[in-house]
Amino acid sequence: MDSANLSSQAVSYVPDTVTTSAKIVVAGGFGVGKTTFIGSVSEVEPLRMEEPITEESVGVDDLNGTPAKSTTTVGMDFGRIHLVDGTLALYLFGLPGQTRFRPLWDDLAEGALGCLVLADTRDLDASHDALGLLEEQGIPYMVGINVFPDAPGYDLTEIREALALDPETPLTTCDARDRTSSLYALITLAEFLAGRRTPEPLEPQP
C-alpha cells in the first residue's frame, strides 16, 4: 500500500481517482480508543454519536481504565480515508463498546469487508465480545493493541495466545492518537484483506 501521496487535509468529497470502496468496522471494548482512532485517520470531519456519561453508567460501564472519560459512543463513529494513491476509499464505522449495544453491532457490521479490533492490555477480556461477533459473522479481522501510557507491555506472542488468535490473523501495536501509527494499522488490515480477496465496489463510481 502506497501512503506517500496521502493528504492530511480534510476533504468532503470522493475524489475522481476512487475506483473501489470498502466498508471497514472498528470494534473493541469500552474506552479502548475507537473514536480517537477514527478521528485521527479520517480525511473528512468524523461523525460522532456520543452522549455524556451519567450516573446511570455506574456499575454498568467500567471506567477504571479511563477515569477521565466523560462521553461514550451510543450509535457509531464514521470516517473516510483513501489509500493506494487515492484509488481505494475505506469507509470506517466505529462500533459502540458496550455489549448492551449488540443489536447495533450486528447491523453496523453487515456488509463489512473486514474489521480492526482495538484492544487494551489492561483488559484483554473486553475484546472477546467483538471477536466472537466477527467469528459468528465470518468477517476477517486484525487486532491492534492500542498503547496506553500506563498499560503493561507484553510480547505479541503472549497477547496472541491470550486472545486465541489464529496464526494468520495480523496483530500489531498502534497509538490511536497518532495519525501515522493508526494509518499503518489500517494499511496492515488492507493488505491482509487484499491477500484474501479482491474488494468489490460498495457504491457506484463514476
C-alpha positions in Angstrom: 0.0 0.0 0.0 1.4 3.4 -1.0 0.7 6.1 1.5 3.2 8.6 0.2 0.5 10.7 -1.5 -2.0 10.7 1.3 -3.1 14.2 2.3 -3.6 15.2 5.9 -6.0 17.9 4.8 -9.7 17.2 5.3 -11.9 16.8 2.2 -15.7 16.4 2.0 -16.0 14.7 -1.4 -15.0 11.4 -3.0 -12.1 12.1 -5.4 -12.4 11.2 -9.0 -9.5 8.8 -8.6 -11.5 6.4 -6.4 -12.4 3.2 -8.2 -13.0 0.9 -5.3 -14.6 1.4 -1.9 -14.9 -0.9 1.1 -16.6 -0.8 4.5 -14.4 -1.4 7.5 -15.6 -1.6 11.1 -13.6 -0.7 14.1 -14.5 -2.7 17.2 -13.3 -3.3 20.7 -14.2 -2.8 24.3 -15.5 0.2 26.1 -13.0 3.1 26.2 -10.4 1.3 24.1 -9.9 4.2 21.7 -12.2 3.6 18.7 -13.5 7.2 18.4 -10.0 8.5 18.8 -8.6 6.1 16.1 -11.2 7.1 13.5 -10.8 10.8 14.3 -7.0 10.5 13.8 -7.2 9.0 10.3 -10.4 10.3 8.8 -9.9 12.7 5.9 -13.4 14.1 6.4 -14.9 15.5 9.6 -15.7 12.4 11.6 -19.3 11.7 12.6 -19.6 11.0 16.3 -22.7 9.9 18.0 -21.8 10.4 21.7 -23.5 11.2 24.9 -22.2 12.3 28.3 -21.6 9.5 30.8 -24.2 9.9 33.5 -24.8 8.3 36.9 -26.8 5.6 35.2 -23.5 4.2 33.9 -22.2 3.5 37.4 -21.9 -0.3 37.8 -22.6 -0.8 34.1 -19.7 0.8 32.3 -16.2 0.1 33.7 -14.3 3.4 34.0 -11.4 2.0 35.9 -9.0 2.2 33.0 -10.4 5.5 31.7 -11.4 7.7 34.7 -11.2 10.9 32.7 -13.7 9.6 30.1 -16.8 11.9 30.0 -18.6 10.7 26.9 -19.4 7.4 25.3 -20.5 6.3 21.8 -24.1 5.4 21.7 -24.6 5.0 18.0 -21.5 4.8 15.9 -18.5 6.8 14.7 -17.9 7.3 11.0 -14.9 8.4 8.9 -13.4 8.0 5.5 -9.8 7.6 4.2 -8.2 7.0 0.8 -5.4 4.6 0.2 -3.4 3.3 -2.8 -2.8 6.7 -4.4 -6.4 7.7 -3.8 -8.0 4.8 -5.7 -9.4 2.9 -2.6 -11.8 4.6 -0.3 -12.3 3.0 3.2 -15.5 3.9 5.0 -14.9 3.4 8.7 -17.7 2.5 11.1 -16.9 2.5 14.8 -19.0 0.2 16.9 -20.0 1.2 20.5 -18.1 -0.8 23.1 -20.8 -1.9 25.5 -22.4 -5.3 25.0 -25.8 -3.8 25.5 -25.5 -2.4 22.0 -25.1 -5.8 20.5 -28.1 -5.5 18.1 -26.5 -2.3 16.7 -23.2 -4.2 16.3 -24.9 -6.7 14.1 -26.4 -4.0 11.9 -23.3 -2.0 11.5 -21.1 -5.0 10.8 -23.3 -6.2 8.0 -21.6 -5.9 4.6 -18.2 -5.1 6.2 -15.1 -6.3 4.2 -13.1 -6.5 7.4 -12.6 -5.2 10.9 -9.9 -3.7 13.0 -10.3 -4.8 16.6 -8.6 -2.4 19.1 -7.5 -4.0 22.4 -6.1 -2.7 25.7 -3.6 -4.9 27.6 -5.1 -3.6 30.8 -8.3 -5.6 29.9 -7.8 -8.0 27.1 -11.0 -9.8 28.1 -13.0 -6.8 26.9 -12.1 -7.8 23.3 -13.7 -11.2 23.4 -17.3 -10.0 22.7 -16.1 -8.2 19.5 -14.0 -11.2 18.4 -16.9 -13.5 19.0 -19.2 -11.4 16.8 -16.7 -11.4 14.0 -16.2 -15.1 14.2 -20.0 -15.6 14.1 -20.4 -13.4 11.0 -17.3 -14.7 9.3 -15.8 -11.2 9.0 -12.0 -11.2 8.6 -10.2 -9.1 11.2 -6.9 -8.0 12.6 -6.1 -6.9 16.2 -4.3 -3.6 17.1 -3.1 -3.2 20.6 -3.7 0.5 21.5 -0.7 1.6 23.5 -1.9 3.5 26.6 0.8 5.2 28.7 0.0 3.2 31.9 -0.8 -0.1 30.2 1.5 -3.1 30.8 3.6 -4.2 27.9 3.5 -7.8 26.7 5.2 -9.7 23.9 2.9 -10.0 20.9 3.2 -13.8 21.1 1.8 -13.7 24.6 -1.1 -11.5 23.5 -1.8 -13.7 20.5 -2.1 -16.7 22.9 -4.2 -14.8 25.4 -6.7 -13.8 22.6 -6.5 -17.2 21.0 -5.8 -15.7 17.6 -5.2 -17.8 14.5 -1.6 -17.6 13.3 -2.6 -15.8 10.1 -4.6 -13.1 12.0 -2.5 -9.9 11.9 -1.6 -8.5 15.3 0.2 -5.2 15.8 0.5 -2.2 18.2 -0.6 1.3 17.5 -1.3 4.6 19.1 -4.9 5.7 18.3 -4.0 9.3 18.9 -1.3 9.3 16.3 -2.3 9.5 12.6 0.7 7.8 11.2 0.5 4.9 13.7 -3.2 4.5 13.1 -2.7 4.7 9.3 -0.2 1.9 9.3 -2.6 -0.3 11.3 -5.2 0.3 8.6 -2.7 -0.4 5.8 -1.8 -3.7 7.5 -5.5 -4.6 7.6 -6.0 -3.6 3.9 -3.0 -5.7 2.8 -4.4 -8.6 4.8 -7.8 -8.3 3.2 -6.3 -7.8 -0.3 -4.5 -11.1 0.1 -7.8 -12.9 0.9 -10.0 -11.5 -1.9 -10.4 -8.5 -4.2 -12.9 -5.9 -2.7 -15.9 -5.1 -4.8 -17.2 -1.5 -5.0 -19.9 -0.9 -2.4 -21.3 2.1 -4.3 -21.3 3.1 -8.0 -18.3 5.0 -9.0 -18.4 7.5 -11.9 
